[in-house]
Amino acid sequence: MILLAYIVALSGLIASGLLVYGLKRMSSPVTAVSGIVTAGWGMLFVVAASFLQIFSVSDAAQPHIVVNVILAVLALLIGGGWAGWKGRSVAMTAMPQMVALFNGMGGGAAAAVSVIALTGPKDTGVGQLLVTVAGGLIGSMSLSGSLIAWAKLDGRMNKPIRFGGQRIVNAAVFMLTILLGVMAVAQYHQPGGGLFALLFFIGALLCGICMTVPIGGADMPVVISLYNAFTGLAVGLEGYVMADPALMIAGMVVGSAGTLLTVMMAKGMNRSITNVLFSNFGEATAAAASGPQKEAKSVSASDAATTMRYASTVIIVPGYGLAVAQAQGKLYEFVKLLQAAGVDVKFAIHPVAGRMPGHMNVLLAEAGVPYDMIYDMDDINDSFADTDVALVIGANDVVNPSARTDKSSPIYGMPILNADKARQVFVIKRGMGMGYSAVQNPLFFQDNCAMVFGDAQAVLSKMVEAVKGLSAS
């Protein structure tokens, strides 16, 4: 029993160490998988220690404790089973939606702890109650906001919901929720305290909805990162309330990492966090969208492939269209053919390409693309000017030169990949549709650019056959 008590006492520190070490290994694509496994072992260890703590008490056989243990085991089996199934079966295009859901579940768990603290046994001090309210507010907002983000990414909410005076309404809802939280603390020992707590959580959930519904799809990667930070902060606060060092450390690490990622994502779009949350990005771009329509040149897949086969250098810019077509495997097959012909091929990744941070990196890693072929924007941007061919696949806003030249554009100032500076640019797209920002892309009409229309999977298959035919002849 003494050994068991020591294991339980040290479990938080051991689990925290594994979580921090795992997160450190996640910073590199080479060690990311082992980092995830290490962090998972840390979580498994602290869960096991929690059950050991229950069984170490003298009254562990009491009926209410037995019922709680059974419910906890059922929750672990249901949650773990569902998460494992979804993690293995989810398509790469649906990965952002799954991340949003899992992130929301973390916020919801923190909010649930807050519910218990505010409505359970009345033995909590005022300081802890205030921290509980803060954690409940942030966790509830993360839950409802993440669910809205999931609906937007999954195509269930296709347009932002905006109306006049919306910011005033949102501010009023937020202030009323804060007031209800204060009242829940003030009435904690009174019969009506539970009602205030209930209204507080309803208001907190509504805050998350109100904050997320007006935000456009272009900003969802930043929103997901922000709610990830919210979830970490909520977990850290509830860890303080529960005096659980593992929750405190894990929450602070996740919160700080999420905050840094949010700042980096916003910087990648040349936007501030407040601009993302409180501006209607993409709303007032009708003029840009309906501007003078030029005619873009188009070439066949085989002609484009032939040009790249005899080029010296090729930089590939993957975008969300590549993920939609699930063409990453065929793309790497094409790349290996070019490399066999002596072509120097690199991949250029924009920080906000795809629908979540690192989306394109994961996509290429899934296809087996070596990490040393993948370059971040800052590391490769200067190379485009000396590149024979830039191949853009399903990307739009991240290669739009209006961000550099058109001060009236909503994306002006956003760092972009300098694909337009390559000697020749090929763009694989289904059609001439615009990106999330809803502005026209002048790259498509430049003299050095040609469109290759079609589904990326089909186009790349034709390119592979064309290069194989050249090799055979």
N, C-alpha and C positions, 0 to 999 in steps of 0.2 A: 504493500500500500504506500510505503514511503517513496519507493522508486516510481510508482505510478504518479504520485503527487509531484515529484520532480519533473517528470516528463510533461505533465500538464502545464506546470509553471513555465517550463522552457519552450513550450510548443509555439507560443507567439513569436518569440525571438528567432527560433529556427525557421519557422514558416516565412517570417519577414525577410530573413537572409536569403532564402531560396527565391522568393518573389523578386527581390531587388537584383539578385544575380541573374535570374532569368530575364528580367527586363533589360539588363545590360547586354546580354547576349542577343536579344532581339534587335539591337541597334545595327547589326550587320546581317545582310542576307545569307551569308555563309553559315552563321551560327544561330539564325533566327528560330529554326525548327527545334533545336536542342534547348533554346531559351524558353520556348513555349512549354516544352515537356518539363523543364526544371520548375517553372512557375506552377505548372499543374500539380507536380509532386508536393510543392509547398502548400497549395490549397488542400490537397488530399490529406496531408499530415495534420493541418490545423482542424479539419473536419473530424478526423479520427480522434484527435485529442479532446475535442468537444464532447464526443460520446464517452471517452474514458473518464472525463470529469464528472459526467452524470452517474456513471456506474461506480465511481469512487465514493459517493456520498452514502451515508448510512441508511437513508430512507429511499434508496433508488427503486425499491420494489413497490412504493406507493402507487395506487392506481393512476393518479393524474400524471405522474412522471412516466409511467409505462405508456400511457396514451400519447403523451408528447413525443416520446421516442419513436413510437410507431408512426406518428404523423410526419416526423422529421425524416425517417427512412423512406416513407412513401414519396415525400417531396423530392428527396435526392434521386430516387429511382425514376420518377416521372420527369423531373427537370433534366437529369443527366441523360436519360434515354432519348428524350426529345432533342436535346442539344446535340448529342452525338449523331443521331440520325440526320438532322438538318445539316450539321457540319460536313457530313460525308456526301450528302445528296445534293446540296445546293449548287446551282450553276454559277459560274464565275460572274455572269452578268447580274445575278441576284445577291452577290456577296455584300454590297453596300447595304441592301435592305436587311440582311441577316445581322450585320454589325449594328445597325440602328436598333433592331429588336433586342439583341443581347445587351446592348448598352442600356436600353430602357429598363430591362429586367433588373440590372444592377441598381439603377435609381429607385425602382419600385421596391427592391429589397430593403434599401436604406430607409425609404419612407415607411415600410411596414414596421421596422424596428422603432421608428418614431411614434407610430400609432400605439404600439404596445406601451411605450414609455409614458405617453400622455394619457392613456386610458386604463393602464394597469394599476398595480398597487401604489398607493399614494405615499411613497417614501423617497421621492426624488427632490433634491434641492433646487432652488430657483436658478442658479447658474447652469446646472445640468439641463434644466427644462428649456432655458433659452437656447442652449446648444442643440437640444433635441428639436426645437421648433425650426431652427436654421437648417438642420439636416433634413427634416421633413419637407420643408419648403423646396430646397434645392433638389432633393430626390424625387419629389412629386413632379416638379417641373421637367426634370430629365425624363421621367417615365412618359408623361403625356406628350412632351415635345418630341421625343424619339419615336413615338408611335405615329405622330403626324409626319415626321421625316420619312419613316418607313412607307407611309401611304403615298407620299409624293414620289419617292424613288421607285415604288412599285407600280406607278401609273394609276393609282386609285384616286389621287387628287391631282388633276392635270394642270390646274391653274391656281395661282395664289388668291387668297380671299382678302380683298381690300375694300375699304369704305371710308367715307369722310369722317374725320374725327377719330380714326381708329387708335392713334397713339394716345389720345386723351382717355379713351375707354380702357385701353390696356393699362395705362398708368393708374386709373381709378381701381381696376380689378386688383392690381398688385398692392396698392396701398390698403385696400379693404382686407386683403388676405393677411398682410402684416398686422393690421389691427386685430383681426380674429385670432392670430397667433398669440399676440400679447394678452388678449382676453382669456385664451385657453390657459396661459400660464397663471394669470391673475386669479382665475376661477378654478385652479387645479384641485383644491381641496373642497370645492363647493359642489353641490348636486348638479348644477348646470354646466360644469366644466367640460363634460363629455360632448355636449352639443356644440360648444365653441370649437372644440378640437375637430369634430366632424366637419363643420363649416369651413374651418381652416384648411383641411386637406382637400375639400372640394374646390376651394378658391385657388389652392396651389396647383392642382391639376389644370384648372381653367387658365391659370397664368401661362403654363407651358404651351397650351393650345393657342392662346392669344399671341404668344411671342413667335410661334412657328408658322401659323397659317398664312401670314402675308409675305413670307420669304419665298423667293423664286427658286426653281430647281437648280439654277446655276450656283447657288450658294449652299446647297445641301452638304457638300464635303466639309465646309467650314462649320456648319451647324452641327454635324455629327461629331466633329472634333470638340466643339464647345460643350456639347452634352456629355461627352466622355469625361471632360474635365469636371463638369457638374457632378457626375456620378461618383468620381473619385473623391471629390470634396465632401459629398454627402456621406459616403462610407467612412471617411476619416472622422467626421464629426460624430457619427453614431458610434464609432469605435471608442471615442473619448467618453461618451455617455456610458458605454458598456464596460469601460476600463479594459478594453481588448487591444493590446499592442499590435497584433497582426493586422487588425482592421485599420488602426490608426496609420501604421506605416504604409500598408498597401494603398489605402485611400489617398494619403499624401503623395505617394509616388505616382499613382495614376492621375491624380488631379494636376500635379505639376507637369507631368508629361503631356497630358491633354491640353493644358494651357499653352505650353510651348508649341505644340503642334498647331493649335488654333492660330496663334500669332504668325507662325511660319506660313500657314495656308493663306491667311489674310494678306500677308506681305506678298505672296506669290500672285495675288490678284490685285495688288496695289490698292487695297481697301483696308479700312480700319474695322475693328470688331463692331463698333457702333454703327458704321455704315452698312455692314452686312445685316445687322439686326433691325435697323430702323429706317433704311432707305428702300425704295421700291425698285431694286435693280432690274433692268430690262423692261420696265413698264413704259417708259417714255421713249421707246426706240422705234416707234412706228415710222417716223420720218426716215430714219436710217434704213429701216427694212424695206421701205417702198421707194427707195431712191432709184436713180437711173439704172435700168437693167442692161448690162452688157452681155455679150455672147462669149461664153467660155469655149476654149478649144478642147477637143477630146481626142484621145488616141485609143487604140486597141490594147488589150493586156499584153499581147505578144510583142507589139512594138515597144511598149514601155520596158518589158523584160529584156528585150534585145539591147536597148540602150544601157540598161544597168549591167548587163552581162559584159559589155565592152568598156564600162567605166572603170576608173581607178579607185574612186572612193564613193561610198553610198552611206547616207545617214537616214535611218528610218525613224519616223515620228509616229508612235502608236497612239490611238485615241479610243474613245468609248465604242466606236463602230467596230473596232477589232474584237472587243469583248462580246458585242452583240452577235457578231457572225461566228464566234468561237473559232476564229481562224488563226490563233497563235501557233498551233502546231504546223499548219501549212506554211505560215510565214517563216518559221525557223527552217523548214525544209527548203524553202526558196533561198534563204540566207546561206545555208550550207552549200548549195549549188554555186552561188556567187563566190563564196570563199574558195571553193575548189577551183574556180576559174581565176583566182588571184585578186579578187576585188576586196578592198578593205571596207568592212561593214561595221557600223556602230549603231546603237540605239540611243535616241535622245528622249528623256522623260521630263515633262513639265510637272511642277509640284501639284497642280490641280487637274492633271489629266485624269479622265475617268470620273467616277462618282464617289470616290473616297480616297483619302491619302494612301499612296502606295499601290493603287489599283493596277496600274500598268506594270509595275515591278512584279507583283504577284502573278499577273497574267503571263508575263514572259518567263518567269521562273517555272511556272507550271508546264511550259512547253520545253523546258530544258535549256533555255538560252543561258550561256555562261555569264556570270556576274560581271566579269571584266569587259564585256561588250556593252554594258548598260551604263549610260552617263547621265548625271543630273544636268539640268539646264545651264547652270553657271559654269560647269566644267566643259561643256561642248559648244556653247553658243558661238564662240569666236571661230569655230572650225567650219561653219556653214559656208562662209565666203570662199573657202578653198576646196569646197566639195563639189564633185561632178554632178551627183544626183541626190536630191532629198525626196524620199518617199513618205508621203503623209497618208496614214490609214485611219479614216474615221475620226479625225481631229478637225476642229474648226477654230474656236476662239483662241486656242493656245498658239496658233500660227497666224493670227490675223494682224497684218501690219498696221491696221488702223490704230492699234494700241500705241504705236510709235508716232503716227503722223496726223491723225484726225482728233483735234482737241474737242470736237463736239461728240465724239463717240463715247458711249457709257463705259467702254473698256480702256479708254485712253490712260496711259501710264502703267497699265498692267504689263509686267514682264512677259515676253513671249519668246518662243523658240524662233530663231532667225532663219527659218526654212526658206523664206522668200529670197534670201541672198545666195542660195546655191545656184550653180550654173543652169541646172534644169530641175524642175519640180514636177513630180507626178502625185496626184491626189486621188486616192481611191475612195469614192463615195457612192451611195445609192442614187443620189440626185443633188440638186443645188440647194437643198434646205439649209437654213441657218442654224447656228449653234444656240446654246442656252441664252446667250445675251441678246438674241434676236436681231443681230446686225449683220449686214452683208460683209462678206470677206473679199476684199479686193485682190488677194493673192490668186484667187481662182481665175482672174481675168488678166493676169500679168503675161507678158510675152514669153517669159521663161517657164510658164506653168501649163500643164495639160491635165485634163481630168480623165480618169479611167473609171467610167461609171459601172456600177454593179455591186453585188454583195461581195464583201471582202473575201469570203471563203471561195466563191466561184472565180473571182478575179485572180487570186493568188494561185489557184489550181491551174488556171490557164498560163500564168507566168511560169510556173514550175515546168509545165509541159513544153513551153517555148524554149526555155533554157536547156532542158534535156534534149530537145531536137537539135539545138545548135551544137551541143556537145557530141551528139551522135554523128552529125555531119562533119 
